[in-house]
Amino acid sequence: MARKIFIAATGKNIGKTTASFFLMHLARKKYGRVAFIKPIGPKPATLNGLQVDKDAALIAQVYGLGKDLRHMSPVVLHPGSTRQVVDGVISSDELTQRILEACHELEKKCDFLIIEGAGHVGVGSILKLSNARIARLLNAPVLMVTGGGLGNVVDSVYMNLALFEKEGVEVRAILANKLIPEKRDMTLDYLRRCFADESFRVLAGFDYQPVLANPTLRRIANLLGLPLHGNKRDSLRIINHVQIGAASTQRVAEILKDSTFLIVTSSRDELLVTMANLYQLPDYRSKIAGLLIPGILPVGQITQQILDRSNIPYLRTDKHSTSELYRIITEDVSKLTAEDTEKLALVRSLAEQSFDFDTLDEIFS
């Protein structure tokens, strides 16, 4: 019988998919056959002609699980799906049966099964398939991923724990994630003391890694619906900083940080030309990831020629103001994709260096 672990979370953007990804990596080092399932998929994607959840697509692509794809994402939600369930157009019992059958098929062929929930523990309740209920249906003990703080983490854990307890599901461990490095040991100590009377263990996740949430050039282009011009080979380059080129040309050049995506209005010819020329210099190539050029006025003809000749990556738009673009980009949370090879390599490396899989395996034995 396959060993099962249900990955839950106390909220959005906690690191649940990252945890599922690195557990897949570590489990495959110990077990011959490791499988993954995302029972409820709220983020549709198409892979190999199948409609599946984005996280299932990620795991299938990276770990070569294409043959199991139809079982890895048995229920995919689309706009209006929840209303259809309430209206009786879609049967909750039918969705339940799909999940049970898919899980059964995967269990027959694997030794270790990772089940990833969707959002916080209550997500899916409108379908009568909350994370807690699915964990009970699949008879899977839970690893609950939390943030890396203290008060909010304790409050969130108990709030989510209540629904698991209502469904009779065993939470065996919480994984404190995105820990502040200088507070790591202190935070873990306090959490373990706060939960000393509980049956679950407190495990240490990753320190906060801003790069994992930072977008790539391609991500920003897709987010804004704009074509990427210039050096497309850098489309997967990670953007570490987003800056607005509002200061003087010399000052902007002085304050550039590592892998900066610079927003420069189309009327700033001098600044655009300077960035294009600096992009040719090795010392600045690491600082300038690309440009976003908003503005109603067209870019000057000579400036455009210099931009194109420099091959600097850039996006051009006349639809949004500088402040709107900055807000859209900085408020976006970049999720892992199979194309994010640099991020995925970092996750694997961090897992091997800092996570004790044997302890987790023992807890869920």
Backbone hydrogen bonds, N-H to C=O, Kabsch-Sander energy under -0.5 kcal/mol:
donor,donor_aa,acceptor,acceptor_aa,energy
3,R,111,D,-2.8
5,I,113,L,-1.9
6,F,141,P,-2.9
7,I,5,I,-0.6
7,I,115,I,-3.6
8,A,6,F,-0.8
8,A,143,L,-2.7
10,T,145,V,-1.9
14,I,11,G,-0.6
19,A,15,G,-2.3
20,S,16,K,-2.5
21,F,17,T,-2.6
22,F,18,T,-2.6
23,L,19,A,-2.2
24,M,20,S,-2.0
25,H,21,F,-1.9
26,L,22,F,-2.4
27,A,23,L,-3.0
28,R,24,M,-2.0
29,K,25,H,-0.5
29,K,26,L,-0.9
30,K,26,L,-0.6
30,K,27,A,-1.2
31,Y,27,A,-3.3
35,A,112,F,-2.7
37,I,114,I,-2.2
38,K,72,M,-3.4
41,G,39,P,-0.5
41,G,75,V,-3.1
45,A,52,V,-2.5
47,L,50,L,-2.4
50,L,47,L,-2.2
52,V,45,A,-2.9
52,V,50,L,-0.7
54,K,43,K,-2.4
57,A,53,D,-2.3
58,L,54,K,-2.3
59,I,55,D,-2.3
60,A,56,A,-2.6
61,Q,57,A,-2.5
62,V,58,L,-2.5
63,Y,59,I,-2.4
64,G,60,A,-0.6
65,L,60,A,-2.0
68,D,65,L,-1.5
69,L,66,G,-1.3
71,H,68,D,-1.4
72,M,68,D,-1.3
73,S,69,L,-0.8
75,V,39,P,-1.0
77,L,41,G,-3.1
81,S,78,H,-2.7
84,Q,80,G,-2.0
85,V,81,S,-1.7
86,V,82,T,-2.2
87,D,83,R,-2.6
88,G,85,V,-0.9
89,V,84,Q,-1.9
90,I,84,Q,-1.7
95,L,91,S,-1.9
96,T,92,S,-2.4
97,Q,93,D,-2.3
98,R,94,E,-2.1
99,I,95,L,-2.1
100,L,96,T,-2.5
101,E,97,Q,-2.6
102,A,98,R,-2.3
103,C,99,I,-2.5
104,H,100,L,-2.3
105,E,101,E,-2.2
106,L,102,A,-2.0
107,E,103,C,-2.7
108,K,104,H,-1.6
109,K,105,E,-0.6
109,K,106,L,-1.1
110,C,107,E,-0.8
111,D,33,R,-3.2
112,F,33,R,-1.6
113,L,3,R,-3.4
114,I,35,A,-2.5
115,I,5,I,-2.8
115,I,113,L,-0.6
116,E,37,I,-2.5
116,E,114,I,-0.6
117,G,7,I,-2.9
117,G,115,I,-0.5
121,V,9,A,-0.5
123,V,120,H,-1.5
125,S,122,G,-1.8
127,L,124,G,-1.4
128,K,125,S,-1.9
129,L,124,G,-2.5
131,N,121,V,-1.2
131,N,123,V,-0.8
132,A,121,V,-1.2
134,I,130,S,-2.5
135,A,131,N,-2.4
136,R,132,A,-1.8
137,L,133,R,-2.8
138,L,134,I,-2.4
139,N,136,R,-1.2
140,A,135,A,-2.5
142,V,170,E,-2.5
143,L,6,F,-2.9
144,M,142,V,-0.5
144,M,173,A,-2.4
145,V,8,A,-2.6
145,V,143,L,-0.6
146,T,175,L,-2.6
154,V,150,L,-2.8
155,D,151,G,-2.4
156,S,152,N,-2.5
157,V,153,V,-2.7
158,Y,154,V,-2.1
159,M,155,D,-2.0
160,N,156,S,-2.4
161,L,157,V,-2.8
162,A,158,Y,-1.4
163,L,159,M,-0.6
163,L,160,N,-0.6
164,F,160,N,-1.3
165,E,161,L,-2.7
166,K,162,A,-2.1
167,E,163,L,-1.7
168,G,164,F,-0.6
168,G,165,E,-0.9
169,V,164,F,-2.8
171,V,169,V,-0.6
172,R,142,V,-1.9
172,R,170,E,-0.7
173,A,142,V,-1.4
174,I,201,R,-2.8
175,L,144,M,-2.8
176,A,174,I,-0.6
176,A,203,L,-2.4
177,N,146,T,-1.7
177,N,175,L,-0.6
178,K,206,F,-0.6
179,L,206,F,-2.3
183,K,180,I,-1.9
184,R,180,I,-0.7
184,R,181,P,-1.1
187,T,183,K,-3.1
188,L,184,R,-2.4
189,D,185,D,-2.1
190,Y,186,M,-2.4
191,L,187,T,-2.6
192,R,188,L,-2.4
193,R,189,D,-1.8
194,C,190,Y,-2.7
195,F,191,L,-2.1
196,A,193,R,-1.2
198,E,195,F,-1.8
201,R,172,R,-2.3
203,L,174,I,-3.2
203,L,201,R,-0.6
205,G,176,A,-2.8
205,G,203,L,-0.5
208,Y,179,L,-3.1
212,L,209,Q,-1.7
213,A,209,Q,-0.5
213,A,210,P,-1.4
214,N,210,P,-0.8
217,L,237,R,-1.4
218,R,235,S,-2.9
220,I,216,T,-2.1
221,A,217,L,-2.4
222,N,218,R,-2.7
223,L,219,R,-2.6
224,L,220,I,-2.3
225,G,221,A,-0.9
226,L,221,A,-2.5
229,H,227,P,-0.6
229,H,314,Y,-2.6
231,N,311,N,-1.8
232,K,230,G,-1.3
234,D,231,N,-1.2
235,S,232,K,-1.8
237,R,234,D,-2.0
239,I,215,P,-3.6
240,N,238,I,-0.7
240,N,259,S,-1.8
241,H,259,S,-1.6
243,Q,261,F,-2.0
245,G,243,Q,-0.5
245,G,263,I,-3.1
246,A,244,I,-2.1
252,V,248,S,-2.7
253,A,249,T,-2.1
254,E,250,Q,-1.7
255,I,251,R,-1.8
256,L,253,A,-0.6
259,S,286,S,-2.4
260,T,257,K,-0.7
260,T,287,K,-4.0
261,F,241,H,-3.0
262,L,260,T,-0.6
262,L,290,G,-2.3
263,I,243,Q,-2.8
264,V,262,L,-0.7
264,V,292,L,-2.3
266,S,294,P,-2.5
268,R,265,T,-1.9
269,D,267,S,-1.7
272,L,268,R,-2.5
273,V,269,D,-2.8
274,T,270,E,-2.3
275,M,271,L,-2.5
276,A,272,L,-2.2
277,N,273,V,-2.2
278,L,274,T,-2.9
279,Y,275,M,-1.9
280,Q,277,N,-1.3
281,L,278,L,-1.9
284,Y,281,L,-1.3
285,R,281,L,-2.0
286,S,282,P,-0.9
287,K,284,Y,-0.8
288,I,284,Y,-2.5
289,A,260,T,-2.7
289,A,287,K,-0.8
290,G,260,T,-1.2
291,L,313,P,-2.1
292,L,262,L,-2.5
293,I,315,L,-3.1
295,G,317,T,-0.6
304,Q,300,G,-2.8
305,Q,301,Q,-1.8
306,I,302,I,-2.2
307,L,303,T,-2.5
308,D,304,Q,-2.5
309,R,305,Q,-2.4
310,S,306,I,-1.9
311,N,307,L,-1.0
312,I,307,L,-0.8
314,Y,229,H,-1.7
315,L,291,L,-2.2
317,T,293,I,-2.2
325,L,321,S,-2.4
326,Y,322,T,-2.4
327,R,323,S,-2.2
328,I,324,E,-2.6
329,I,325,L,-2.3
330,T,326,Y,-2.5
331,E,327,R,-2.1
332,D,328,I,-0.8
334,S,213,A,-1.4
334,S,332,D,-0.6
340,D,337,T,-1.5
341,T,339,E,-2.4
344,L,340,D,-2.7
345,A,341,T,-2.2
346,L,342,E,-1.7
347,V,343,K,-2.5
348,R,344,L,-2.2
349,S,345,A,-2.3
350,L,346,L,-2.8
351,A,347,V,-2.4
352,E,348,R,-2.3
353,Q,349,S,-1.9
354,S,350,L,-2.7
355,F,351,A,-1.9
357,F,355,F,-1.2
360,L,356,D,-1.5
361,D,357,F,-3.0
362,E,358,D,-2.1
363,I,359,T,-2.1
364,F,360,L,-1.9
365,S,362,E,-1.2
